[in-house]
Amino acid sequence: MHRDYELHPTPPSTDDYLRLRAESGLSPRTPEQAAAALPGAWASCHVTHANGETVGMGRVLGDGGWYFHIVDMAVLPEHQGRGIGGAVMTALLQRIREAAPPGAFVTLLADPPGRPLYLKHGFTETAPDSIGMALTL
């Protein structure tokens, strides 16, 4: 990651979370959803630019023992290609490796733009043995 950026082992503010999701192409969320989601993460990190702007983030949901799910990986488009997503993923995986027992299961849902990053960090497709499923309420 370029020296103009700093990684923080904490979640972004609610406003920054909502802005990062919207501006990076993730589905928008409400302030109420963000206020509940951010403190519920097992681990989080965000990246700021030297000008103070929050430009990237990622979170881990999990039980702390066996299952860990990476979510909210986002980098503002104008800051992509500078190693920010890789730094966030490295930090989150390091946190899991430090705390989880051997054999812990780390998952994520890989939209097309993120797939090269996830493959680089050792993730593999699970289909056809298993496939992701979702239910929106």
Buried (B, 14 or more C-beta within 10 A) or exposed (E): BEEEBEBBEEBBEBEBBBBBBEBBEBEEBEEEBBEEBBEEBBBBBBBBBEEEEBBBBBBBBBEBEEBBBBBBBBBBEEBBEBBBBBBBBBBBBEBBEEBBEEEBEBBBEBEEBBEEBBEEBEBEEEEEEEEEEEEEE
